Amino acid sequence: MATIPFDIPHALGRDEARRRIEAGLPKLAQHIPGGGTVEAEWTGPDALVLGIVAMGQKVGVDMAVGEGSVGGTVKVPMMLAMMSGPIAEFVKTSAEKMLAKEA
């Protein structure tokens, strides 16, 4: 399993960043190439665990929403290892878009 870290700085504050991430989650599955599903669970006030299922494989994302950044890791299964870079970039770009949009 490939594990790729990410960190996205923001100036929103923790509460607003969490609100924007939460508001954008329902739209995330629509942007998965080839279709897919997204399972999301807040495991604490600032900790989010995502399971993104596409092409019969599950990509895990652990995300922590901080006062000035959102960081975490993307866990890509071995079957998708050769696509781990683009998959991690998709997750990071999606989170950046959620943070940038006023919902």
BAMIVEX-64420 format. One line per field, with one value per residue: x, y, z of N, C-alpha, C in turn. Coordinates in nm, 3 decimals. Example, Ala and Ser with C-alpha at 12.3 -4.5 7.8 and 13.67 -1.06 7.14 Angstrom:
<pts>
n.xx = (1.319;1.285)
n.yy = (-0.569;-0.225)
n.zz = (0.780;0.708)
ca.xx = (1.230;1.367)
ca.yy = (-0.450;-0.106)
ca.zz = (0.780;0.714)
c.xx = (1.320;1.290)
c.yy = (-0.330;0.003)
c.zz = (0.780;0.787)
</pts>
This chain:
<pts>
n.xx = (0.085;0.060;0.137;0.059;0.138;-0.036;-0.076;-0.263;-0.260;-0.463;-0.668;-0.895;-0.976;-1.049;-1.323;-1.470;-1.330;-1.381;-1.660;-1.680;-1.546;-1.715;-1.953;-1.880;-1.840;-2.065;-2.062;-1.829;-1.815;-1.926;-1.721;-1.534;-1.333;-1.478;-1.673;-1.787;-1.794;-1.825;-1.742;-1.781;-1.666;-1.670;-1.441;-1.375;-1.378;-1.228;-1.127;-1.136;-1.233;-1.210;-1.343;-1.285;-1.426;-1.356;-1.348;-1.352;-1.168;-1.049;-0.964;-0.813;-0.849;-0.715;-0.786;-0.707;-0.844;-0.720;-0.649;-0.510;-0.450;-0.523;-0.450;-0.315;-0.326;-0.317;-0.413;-0.325;-0.418;-0.218;-0.294;-0.354;-0.123;0.047;-0.094;-0.090;0.012;-0.151;-0.399;-0.365;-0.325;-0.576;-0.736;-0.620;-0.656;-0.936;-1.001;-0.884;-1.051;-1.294;-1.235;-1.198;-1.443;-1.734;-1.988)
n.yy = (-0.118;0.215;0.514;0.845;1.161;1.476;1.833;2.117;2.449;2.706;2.997;3.001;2.928;2.673;2.585;2.691;2.576;2.304;2.306;2.371;2.153;1.946;2.027;1.992;1.719;1.550;1.598;1.492;1.222;1.243;1.334;1.138;0.968;0.742;0.676;0.608;0.556;0.731;0.707;0.865;0.956;1.133;1.111;1.240;1.575;1.712;1.527;1.334;1.045;0.895;0.673;0.590;0.438;0.287;0.130;-0.123;-0.106;0.023;0.336;0.484;0.768;0.970;1.252;1.561;1.847;2.156;2.471;2.636;2.475;2.186;1.859;1.532;1.183;0.981;0.661;0.424;0.126;-0.164;-0.261;-0.033;0.109;0.212;0.430;0.598;0.861;1.038;0.977;1.064;1.333;1.398;1.376;1.576;1.807;1.809;1.858;2.111;2.259;2.235;2.383;2.633;2.713;2.892;2.771)
n.zz = (0.000;-0.091;0.075;0.084;0.188;0.249;0.260;0.307;0.315;0.468;0.533;0.683;0.936;1.178;1.218;0.996;0.784;0.830;0.795;0.522;0.402;0.483;0.353;0.088;0.054;-0.036;-0.311;-0.403;-0.499;-0.753;-0.909;-0.944;-1.162;-1.392;-1.216;-0.879;-0.520;-0.209;0.123;0.428;0.749;1.043;1.288;1.509;1.645;1.456;1.283;0.996;0.822;0.515;0.271;-0.046;-0.310;-0.609;-0.925;-0.809;-0.605;-0.292;-0.175;0.094;0.306;0.549;0.730;0.880;1.015;1.062;1.234;1.055;0.840;0.636;0.666;0.595;0.500;0.206;0.128;-0.091;-0.248;-0.344;-0.598;-0.735;-0.734;-0.936;-1.011;-0.799;-0.761;-0.931;-0.807;-0.540;-0.596;-0.701;-0.469;-0.306;-0.468;-0.483;-0.213;-0.188;-0.360;-0.224;0.006;-0.106;-0.201;-0.123;0.059)
ca.xx = (0.000;0.133;0.082;0.106;0.092;-0.070;-0.099;-0.324;-0.275;-0.581;-0.682;-1.038;-1.006;-1.087;-1.467;-1.513;-1.268;-1.458;-1.791;-1.665;-1.515;-1.839;-2.048;-1.834;-1.832;-2.165;-2.031;-1.702;-1.835;-1.957;-1.598;-1.444;-1.333;-1.533;-1.775;-1.741;-1.867;-1.745;-1.790;-1.714;-1.700;-1.594;-1.404;-1.349;-1.425;-1.148;-1.067;-1.225;-1.185;-1.283;-1.320;-1.325;-1.428;-1.366;-1.289;-1.339;-1.060;-1.080;-0.858;-0.843;-0.797;-0.725;-0.773;-0.718;-0.873;-0.655;-0.679;-0.450;-0.422;-0.587;-0.346;-0.351;-0.261;-0.397;-0.362;-0.361;-0.387;-0.116;-0.351;-0.359;0.003;0.103;-0.174;-0.096;0.035;-0.274;-0.506;-0.338;-0.347;-0.722;-0.785;-0.572;-0.723;-1.076;-1.007;-0.857;-1.171;-1.394;-1.195;-1.206;-1.582;-1.827;-2.107)
ca.yy = (0.000;0.342;0.616;0.974;1.271;1.604;1.944;2.228;2.566;2.789;3.106;2.998;2.884;2.531;2.561;2.717;2.474;2.180;2.325;2.364;2.014;1.870;2.066;1.943;1.573;1.484;1.618;1.428;1.099;1.280;1.370;1.023;0.915;0.608;0.658;0.551;0.595;0.790;0.688;0.963;0.949;1.218;1.028;1.336;1.706;1.762;1.412;1.275;0.925;0.872;0.554;0.618;0.311;0.298;0.018;-0.237;-0.083;0.126;0.428;0.542;0.901;1.021;1.396;1.639;1.986;2.242;2.613;2.699;2.380;2.054;1.764;1.392;1.084;0.905;0.524;0.365;-0.017;-0.206;-0.276;0.099;0.175;0.289;0.551;0.661;1.005;1.104;0.957;1.156;1.469;1.415;1.399;1.707;1.910;1.812;1.928;2.253;2.317;2.246;2.493;2.760;2.748;2.934;2.686)
ca.zz = (0.000;-0.097;0.162;0.036;0.274;0.187;0.352;0.235;0.402;0.447;0.629;0.714;1.072;1.184;1.203;0.859;0.698;0.848;0.734;0.376;0.366;0.502;0.249;-0.041;0.048;-0.121;-0.453;-0.436;-0.578;-0.890;-0.980;-0.952;-1.299;-1.402;-1.112;-0.753;-0.401;-0.102;0.261;0.513;0.891;1.134;1.403;1.615;1.600;1.345;1.213;0.897;0.753;0.390;0.191;-0.183;-0.380;-0.755;-0.998;-0.719;-0.509;-0.192;-0.137;0.225;0.332;0.685;0.715;1.003;0.987;1.160;1.231;0.938;0.733;0.634;0.630;0.611;0.414;0.111;0.125;-0.219;-0.249;-0.439;-0.732;-0.798;-0.699;-1.046;-1.024;-0.668;-0.774;-0.974;-0.709;-0.430;-0.648;-0.709;-0.333;-0.263;-0.548;-0.441;-0.084;-0.213;-0.418;-0.117;0.093;-0.179;-0.233;-0.020;0.044)
c.xx = (0.089;0.062;0.143;0.050;0.051;-0.093;-0.149;-0.340;-0.404;-0.584;-0.827;-1.070;-1.060;-1.235;-1.515;-1.454;-1.345;-1.594;-1.782;-1.632;-1.643;-1.941;-2.009;-1.833;-1.938;-2.135;-1.907;-1.718;-1.863;-1.832;-1.496;-1.448;-1.385;-1.640;-1.718;-1.830;-1.770;-1.814;-1.712;-1.761;-1.609;-1.567;-1.366;-1.393;-1.350;-1.086;-1.170;-1.157;-1.274;-1.246;-1.374;-1.313;-1.450;-1.295;-1.263;-1.229;-1.100;-0.955;-0.901;-0.779;-0.821;-0.696;-0.790;-0.736;-0.813;-0.694;-0.627;-0.414;-0.509;-0.479;-0.394;-0.272;-0.364;-0.332;-0.416;-0.323;-0.288;-0.169;-0.354;-0.228;0.059;0.025;-0.179;-0.076;-0.091;-0.390;-0.488;-0.363;-0.496;-0.779;-0.747;-0.645;-0.871;-1.091;-0.980;-0.979;-1.279;-1.362;-1.213;-1.348;-1.659;-1.953;-2.220)
c.yy = (0.124;0.443;0.750;1.083;1.394;1.707;2.062;2.345;2.642;2.897;3.115;2.979;2.742;2.508;2.581;2.615;2.343;2.191;2.312;2.223;1.931;1.900;2.010;1.792;1.507;1.495;1.541;1.306;1.129;1.305;1.257;0.969;0.771;0.579;0.594;0.596;0.651;0.766;0.786;0.949;1.042;1.135;1.112;1.471;1.758;1.651;1.346;1.154;0.905;0.738;0.582;0.488;0.336;0.180;-0.102;-0.223;0.029;0.204;0.490;0.678;0.934;1.170;1.463;1.786;2.070;2.387;2.680;2.604;2.255;1.958;1.623;1.302;1.017;0.767;0.453;0.217;-0.053;-0.220;-0.144;0.177;0.259;0.418;0.631;0.813;1.078;1.089;1.054;1.300;1.498;1.448;1.539;1.819;1.922;1.886;2.077;2.324;2.334;2.365;2.629;2.805;2.788;2.853;2.736)
c.zz = (0.000;-0.007;0.124;0.125;0.191;0.296;0.269;0.332;0.368;0.554;0.677;0.862;1.067;1.155;1.060;0.762;0.709;0.780;0.581;0.328;0.373;0.392;0.112;-0.055;-0.041;-0.270;-0.498;-0.526;-0.725;-0.974;-0.988;-1.094;-1.303;-1.299;-0.987;-0.640;-0.298;0.031;0.347;0.656;0.970;1.259;1.524;1.564;1.477;1.262;1.123;0.833;0.631;0.332;0.052;-0.261;-0.528;-0.818;-0.906;-0.615;-0.415;-0.158;-0.005;0.239;0.479;0.677;0.852;0.965;1.099;1.143;1.103;0.826;0.748;0.586;0.648;0.520;0.325;0.104;0.002;-0.218;-0.361;-0.581;-0.809;-0.778;-0.813;-1.072;-0.894;-0.674;-0.818;-0.875;-0.592;-0.473;-0.660;-0.572;-0.287;-0.337;-0.509;-0.308;-0.101;-0.269;-0.313;-0.027;0.025;-0.202;-0.108;-0.038;0.131)
</pts>
